[in-house]
Amino acid sequence: MSTNAPADRPPPDPAKLLAYWMEWEKGDTPPGRALANLKTGGMRELLEATLSVQLEAFGEPSPTA
C-alpha cells in the first residue's frame, strides 16, 4: 500500500467505502462530504493496492478511456 498513509490509520475498508459512495449516489451526502469520506476512508490506498495486484497478475494496467 501507499507509504503516504498515516501509520495510525486503519487499512481501507471496501464495504465502508462503497457505503460512502452509495450515500452520495442516493443524494444523502453532498459531493464534497462524499469525497472527503472517500479520501479519509483510504480510497487512494485501496486503488493503489488494487492496481499493484493487477500489475502483478496481468502486467500493464488497462488503458484509460
ABEGO torsion letter per residue (X at the ends): XBAABBAABBBBBAAAAAAAAAAAAAGABBAAAAAAAAAAAGAAAAAAAAAAAAAAAAEBBBBBX
